[in-house]
Amino acid sequence: MSNEKEFKEIAIHCKNIVKAYGSGTSKVLALRGVDVDIYRGELMMIVGPSGCGKTTFISIISTMLSFDSGVCKVLGLDISKISEKDTVLFRRENIGFVFQAFNLLPALTAQENVAVPLLVKGIERKEAMERSAKALVLVGLNKRHSALPSQMSGGEKQRVAIARAIVHRPKLIICDEPTSNLDHSTGLNVMKLLSKLSKELQTTVIVVTHDNRILDFADRIAYMDDGKITHIKER
Ligand SMILES: Nc1ncnc2c1ncn2[C@@H]1O[C@H](COP(=O)(O)OP(=O)(O)OP(=O)(O)O)[C@@H](O)[C@H]1O
Protein backbone atom coordinates (compact mmCIF):
# COMPACT_ATOMS: atom_id res chain seq x y z
CA MET A 1 0.00 0.00 0.00
CA SER A 2 2.59 2.56 1.09
CA ASN A 3 5.40 3.06 -1.33
CA GLU A 4 8.03 5.45 -2.53
CA LYS A 5 5.47 7.48 -4.47
CA GLU A 6 3.66 8.41 -1.25
CA PHE A 7 6.86 9.31 0.60
CA LYS A 8 8.38 12.04 -1.51
CA GLU A 9 10.90 13.56 0.85
CA ILE A 10 14.07 11.58 1.51
CA ALA A 11 15.07 11.58 5.19
CA ILE A 12 18.06 9.26 4.88
CA HIS A 13 20.13 8.57 1.80
CA CYS A 14 22.77 5.84 1.90
CA LYS A 15 24.95 4.89 -1.01
CA ASN A 16 27.49 2.09 -0.86
CA ILE A 17 28.20 2.35 2.88
CA VAL A 18 31.13 0.19 3.92
CA LYS A 19 32.19 -0.41 7.51
CA ALA A 20 34.83 -2.71 8.95
CA TYR A 21 35.76 -3.32 12.58
CA GLY A 22 39.36 -4.06 13.58
CA SER A 23 42.26 -4.54 11.22
CA GLY A 24 44.63 -7.16 9.81
CA THR A 25 43.62 -10.74 10.48
CA SER A 26 40.95 -9.67 12.98
CA LYS A 27 39.20 -7.37 10.49
CA VAL A 28 35.43 -7.92 10.22
CA LEU A 29 33.61 -6.40 7.28
CA ALA A 30 30.26 -5.54 8.89
CA LEU A 31 28.74 -3.52 6.04
CA ARG A 32 29.70 -4.34 2.45
CA GLY A 33 27.92 -1.60 0.52
CA VAL A 34 24.53 -0.59 1.91
CA ASP A 35 22.26 1.30 -0.48
CA VAL A 36 18.91 2.66 0.69
CA ASP A 37 16.70 5.74 0.75
CA ILE A 38 14.36 6.11 3.71
CA TYR A 39 11.50 8.59 3.46
CA ARG A 40 10.04 11.21 5.74
CA GLY A 41 7.07 9.91 7.72
CA GLU A 42 7.61 6.26 6.92
CA LEU A 43 8.06 3.40 9.34
CA MET A 44 10.82 1.20 8.01
CA MET A 45 11.75 -2.07 9.64
CA ILE A 46 15.14 -3.66 9.30
CA VAL A 47 15.34 -7.41 9.68
CA GLY A 48 17.93 -10.10 9.10
CA PRO A 49 19.97 -12.81 10.80
CA SER A 50 22.19 -12.16 13.79
CA GLY A 51 25.47 -10.55 12.74
CA CYS A 52 24.22 -9.30 9.36
CA GLY A 53 24.96 -5.66 10.25
CA LYS A 54 21.65 -4.21 11.51
CA THR A 55 23.08 -2.57 14.64
CA THR A 56 26.08 -1.29 12.71
CA PHE A 57 23.77 0.25 10.12
CA ILE A 58 21.46 2.02 12.59
CA SER A 59 24.47 3.20 14.60
CA ILE A 60 25.81 4.87 11.45
CA ILE A 61 22.56 6.54 10.42
CA SER A 62 22.00 7.74 13.97
CA THR A 63 25.47 9.38 13.83
CA MET A 64 26.83 7.23 16.68
CA LEU A 65 29.37 5.37 14.55
CA SER A 66 31.68 6.45 11.72
CA PHE A 67 31.99 4.48 8.48
CA ASP A 68 34.81 3.81 6.06
CA SER A 69 33.40 4.78 2.67
CA GLY A 70 30.20 5.63 0.85
CA VAL A 71 27.74 8.48 1.29
CA CYS A 72 25.28 8.89 4.16
CA LYS A 73 23.01 11.91 4.23
CA VAL A 74 20.70 12.27 7.21
CA LEU A 75 18.03 14.97 6.86
CA GLY A 76 20.06 16.36 3.99
CA LEU A 77 23.29 16.58 5.95
CA ASP A 78 26.36 14.65 4.85
CA ILE A 79 27.20 13.23 8.27
CA SER A 80 30.77 12.23 7.40
CA LYS A 81 31.58 15.87 6.80
CA ILE A 82 30.57 17.46 10.10
CA SER A 83 32.67 17.91 13.23
CA GLU A 84 32.26 15.76 16.34
CA LYS A 85 30.73 18.70 18.21
CA ASP A 86 28.21 19.46 15.45
CA THR A 87 27.36 15.76 15.23
CA VAL A 88 26.41 15.72 18.92
CA LEU A 89 24.24 18.83 18.50
CA PHE A 90 22.65 17.44 15.33
CA ARG A 91 21.82 14.15 17.06
CA ARG A 92 20.41 15.86 20.15
CA GLU A 93 18.18 18.04 18.01
CA ASN A 94 17.00 15.56 15.39
CA ILE A 95 17.11 12.00 16.66
CA GLY A 96 15.19 10.12 19.35
CA PHE A 97 16.13 6.63 20.52
CA VAL A 98 14.04 3.74 21.84
CA PHE A 99 15.82 0.63 23.16
CA GLN A 100 14.68 -2.83 24.13
CA ALA A 101 15.76 -2.28 27.74
CA PHE A 102 13.79 1.02 28.06
CA ASN A 103 16.81 2.71 29.72
CA LEU A 104 14.78 4.82 32.13
CA LEU A 105 16.47 6.44 35.12
CA PRO A 106 15.09 4.51 38.14
CA ALA A 107 15.07 7.41 40.62
CA LEU A 108 13.09 9.72 38.32
CA THR A 109 9.33 9.77 37.75
CA ALA A 110 7.86 9.18 34.30
CA GLN A 111 7.50 12.91 33.75
CA GLU A 112 11.08 13.62 34.87
CA ASN A 113 12.47 10.83 32.67
CA VAL A 114 10.71 12.29 29.64
CA ALA A 115 11.99 15.77 30.48
CA VAL A 116 15.65 14.67 30.53
CA PRO A 117 16.47 15.34 26.83
CA LEU A 118 15.03 18.85 27.18
CA LEU A 119 16.98 19.56 30.39
CA VAL A 120 20.14 18.33 28.65
CA LYS A 121 19.44 20.83 25.88
CA GLY A 122 19.33 23.61 28.49
CA ILE A 123 15.56 24.17 28.53
CA GLU A 124 14.41 25.39 31.94
CA ARG A 125 12.73 22.92 34.23
CA LYS A 126 9.21 24.38 34.21
CA GLU A 127 8.95 24.34 30.42
CA ALA A 128 10.64 20.93 30.21
CA MET A 129 8.11 19.46 32.64
CA GLU A 130 5.18 21.00 30.73
CA ARG A 131 6.40 19.60 27.42
CA SER A 132 7.06 16.27 29.09
CA ALA A 133 3.46 16.16 30.35
CA LYS A 134 2.20 16.76 26.78
CA ALA A 135 4.40 13.97 25.41
CA LEU A 136 3.00 11.60 28.06
CA VAL A 137 -0.52 12.47 26.88
CA LEU A 138 0.51 11.68 23.29
CA VAL A 139 1.56 8.17 24.31
CA GLY A 140 -1.59 7.67 26.40
CA LEU A 141 0.03 7.91 29.83
CA ASN A 142 -1.66 11.03 31.17
CA LYS A 143 -2.36 9.48 34.57
CA ARG A 144 1.12 8.08 35.24
CA HIS A 145 3.21 11.28 35.49
CA SER A 146 4.49 10.65 38.98
CA ALA A 147 5.04 6.89 38.72
CA LEU A 148 8.58 5.60 39.12
CA PRO A 149 9.87 3.00 36.61
CA SER A 150 9.64 0.32 39.33
CA GLN A 151 5.90 1.03 39.62
CA MET A 152 5.21 0.65 35.89
CA SER A 153 4.51 -2.33 33.61
CA GLY A 154 6.86 -3.12 30.70
CA GLY A 155 4.43 -1.57 28.23
CA GLU A 156 4.12 1.60 30.31
CA LYS A 157 7.91 1.85 30.59
CA GLN A 158 8.29 1.53 26.84
CA ARG A 159 5.64 4.20 26.30
CA VAL A 160 7.56 6.50 28.68
CA ALA A 161 10.70 5.73 26.64
CA ILE A 162 8.81 6.64 23.46
CA ALA A 163 7.56 9.87 25.04
CA ARG A 164 11.18 10.65 25.94
CA ALA A 165 12.24 9.91 22.36
CA ILE A 166 9.64 12.29 20.89
CA VAL A 167 9.59 15.08 23.49
CA HIS A 168 11.99 17.26 21.52
CA ARG A 169 10.07 16.53 18.30
CA PRO A 170 12.92 14.80 16.48
CA LYS A 171 12.59 14.15 12.76
CA LEU A 172 13.94 10.65 13.20
CA ILE A 173 13.23 7.92 15.78
CA ILE A 174 15.56 4.93 15.87
CA CYS A 175 14.24 1.87 17.69
CA ASP A 176 16.39 -1.13 18.53
CA GLU A 177 14.21 -4.17 19.27
CA PRO A 178 11.48 -2.05 20.92
CA THR A 179 9.12 -4.98 21.55
CA SER A 180 11.44 -7.78 22.54
CA ASN A 181 10.91 -7.29 26.29
CA LEU A 182 7.14 -7.01 25.94
CA ASP A 183 4.34 -9.55 25.73
CA HIS A 184 2.59 -9.93 22.39
CA SER A 185 -0.36 -7.58 22.84
CA THR A 186 1.72 -4.91 24.60
CA GLY A 187 4.25 -5.13 21.75
CA LEU A 188 1.46 -4.62 19.21
CA ASN A 189 0.22 -1.56 21.11
CA VAL A 190 3.71 -0.08 21.20
CA MET A 191 4.03 -0.59 17.43
CA LYS A 192 0.58 0.91 16.87
CA LEU A 193 1.77 3.96 18.75
CA LEU A 194 5.03 4.26 16.77
CA SER A 195 3.11 3.88 13.52
CA LYS A 196 0.63 6.57 14.56
CA LEU A 197 3.44 8.94 15.54
CA SER A 198 5.20 8.43 12.22
CA LYS A 199 2.07 9.51 10.39
CA GLU A 200 0.76 12.24 12.72
CA LEU A 201 4.10 13.92 13.36
CA GLN A 202 5.61 12.97 9.97
CA THR A 203 8.51 11.47 11.87
CA THR A 204 10.64 8.84 10.17
CA VAL A 205 10.70 5.73 12.37
CA ILE A 206 13.30 3.00 11.87
CA VAL A 207 12.83 -0.24 13.77
CA VAL A 208 15.35 -3.06 13.98
CA THR A 209 13.55 -6.21 14.99
CA HIS A 210 13.64 -9.97 15.25
CA ASP A 211 9.95 -9.96 16.13
CA ASN A 212 8.04 -11.27 13.10
CA ARG A 213 4.73 -10.55 14.79
CA ILE A 214 5.14 -6.80 14.33
CA LEU A 215 6.11 -6.71 10.63
CA ASP A 216 2.59 -5.65 9.62
CA PHE A 217 3.21 -2.21 11.11
CA ALA A 218 5.98 -1.43 8.61
CA ASP A 219 5.48 0.71 5.53
CA ARG A 220 8.52 -1.06 4.10
CA ILE A 221 10.78 -3.85 5.33
CA ALA A 222 14.49 -3.85 4.49
CA TYR A 223 16.02 -7.33 4.56
CA MET A 224 19.71 -7.42 5.45
CA ASP A 225 22.12 -10.28 4.94
CA ASP A 226 25.88 -10.43 5.18
CA GLY A 227 26.42 -6.68 5.40
CA LYS A 228 23.99 -5.61 2.69
CA ILE A 229 20.36 -4.74 2.20
CA THR A 230 19.40 -7.53 -0.16
CA HIS A 231 15.84 -6.43 -0.87
CA ILE A 232 13.11 -4.11 0.30
CA LYS A 233 9.52 -5.24 0.59
CA GLU A 234 6.77 -2.69 -0.01
CA ARG A 235 3.64 -3.17 2.03
N1 LIG B 1 32.66 -3.51 18.07
C1 LIG B 1 32.85 -4.52 17.21
N2 LIG B 1 34.09 -5.03 17.01
C2 LIG B 1 34.29 -6.05 16.14
N3 LIG B 1 33.31 -6.64 15.43
C3 LIG B 1 32.07 -6.17 15.59
C4 LIG B 1 31.76 -5.10 16.49
N4 LIG B 1 30.42 -4.86 16.45
C5 LIG B 1 29.92 -5.74 15.56
N5 LIG B 1 30.90 -6.53 15.05
C6 LIG B 1 30.73 -7.58 14.01
O1 LIG B 1 30.14 -6.97 12.87
C7 LIG B 1 29.15 -7.80 12.29
C8 LIG B 1 27.82 -7.08 12.27
O2 LIG B 1 27.39 -6.92 13.62
P1 LIG B 1 26.03 -6.18 14.03
O3 LIG B 1 26.02 -6.08 15.52
O4 LIG B 1 25.90 -4.94 13.25
O5 LIG B 1 24.95 -7.26 13.53
P2 LIG B 1 23.39 -7.40 13.91
O6 LIG B 1 22.69 -7.76 12.65
O7 LIG B 1 22.94 -6.18 14.63
O8 LIG B 1 23.39 -8.63 14.90
P3 LIG B 1 22.33 -9.00 16.09
O9 LIG B 1 21.02 -9.25 15.41
O10 LIG B 1 22.91 -10.23 16.69
O11 LIG B 1 22.31 -7.83 17.03
C9 LIG B 1 29.18 -9.09 13.10
O12 LIG B 1 30.04 -10.00 12.44
C10 LIG B 1 29.75 -8.66 14.43
O13 LIG B 1 30.42 -9.73 15.06
Ligand as a Chemical Component Dictionary entry (heavy atoms), coordinates in Angstrom:
data_LIG
# 
_chem_comp.id                   LIG 
_chem_comp.type                 NON-POLYMER 
_chem_comp.pdbx_formal_charge   0 
_chem_comp.three_letter_code    LIG 
# 
loop_
_chem_comp_atom.comp_id 
_chem_comp_atom.atom_id 
_chem_comp_atom.alt_atom_id 
_chem_comp_atom.type_symbol 
_chem_comp_atom.charge 
_chem_comp_atom.model_Cartn_x 
_chem_comp_atom.model_Cartn_y 
_chem_comp_atom.model_Cartn_z 
_chem_comp_atom.pdbx_ordinal 
LIG N1  N1  N 0 32.662 -3.507  18.065 1  
LIG C1  C1  C 0 32.854 -4.518  17.214 2  
LIG N2  N2  N 0 34.088 -5.033  17.010 3  
LIG C2  C2  C 0 34.293 -6.046  16.138 4  
LIG N3  N3  N 0 33.307 -6.636  15.425 5  
LIG C3  C3  C 0 32.068 -6.173  15.591 6  
LIG C4  C4  C 0 31.763 -5.098  16.492 7  
LIG N4  N4  N 0 30.421 -4.864  16.445 8  
LIG C5  C5  C 0 29.924 -5.743  15.558 9  
LIG N5  N5  N 0 30.899 -6.530  15.045 10 
LIG C6  C6  C 0 30.733 -7.580  14.008 11 
LIG O1  O1  O 0 30.143 -6.967  12.869 12 
LIG C7  C7  C 0 29.155 -7.803  12.285 13 
LIG C8  C8  C 0 27.818 -7.083  12.267 14 
LIG O2  O2  O 0 27.395 -6.923  13.621 15 
LIG P1  P1  P 0 26.032 -6.183  14.029 16 
LIG O3  O3  O 0 26.016 -6.085  15.524 17 
LIG O4  O4  O 0 25.900 -4.938  13.249 18 
LIG O5  O5  O 0 24.949 -7.258  13.525 19 
LIG P2  P2  P 0 23.387 -7.404  13.914 20 
LIG O6  O6  O 0 22.691 -7.762  12.649 21 
LIG O7  O7  O 0 22.943 -6.184  14.629 22 
LIG O8  O8  O 0 23.386 -8.631  14.898 23 
LIG P3  P3  P 0 22.330 -9.000  16.092 24 
LIG O9  O9  O 0 21.015 -9.249  15.414 25 
LIG O10 O10 O 0 22.913 -10.230 16.692 26 
LIG O11 O11 O 0 22.308 -7.834  17.033 27 
LIG C9  C9  C 0 29.179 -9.090  13.100 28 
LIG O12 O12 O 0 30.043 -10.005 12.444 29 
LIG C10 C10 C 0 29.752 -8.661  14.433 30 
LIG O13 O13 O 0 30.425 -9.735  15.059 31 
# 
loop_
_chem_comp_bond.comp_id 
_chem_comp_bond.atom_id_1 
_chem_comp_bond.atom_id_2 
_chem_comp_bond.value_order 
_chem_comp_bond.pdbx_ordinal 
LIG N1  C1  SING 1  
LIG C1  N2  SING 2  
LIG C1  C4  DOUB 3  
LIG N2  C2  DOUB 4  
LIG C2  N3  SING 5  
LIG N3  C3  DOUB 6  
LIG C3  C4  SING 7  
LIG C3  N5  SING 8  
LIG C4  N4  SING 9  
LIG N4  C5  DOUB 10 
LIG C5  N5  SING 11 
LIG N5  C6  SING 12 
LIG C6  O1  SING 13 
LIG C6  C10 SING 14 
LIG O1  C7  SING 15 
LIG C7  C8  SING 16 
LIG C7  C9  SING 17 
LIG C8  O2  SING 18 
LIG O2  P1  SING 19 
LIG P1  O3  DOUB 20 
LIG P1  O4  SING 21 
LIG P1  O5  SING 22 
LIG O5  P2  SING 23 
LIG P2  O6  DOUB 24 
LIG P2  O7  SING 25 
LIG P2  O8  SING 26 
LIG O8  P3  SING 27 
LIG P3  O9  DOUB 28 
LIG P3  O10 SING 29 
LIG P3  O11 SING 30 
LIG C9  O12 SING 31 
LIG C9  C10 SING 32 
LIG C10 O13 SING 33 
# 
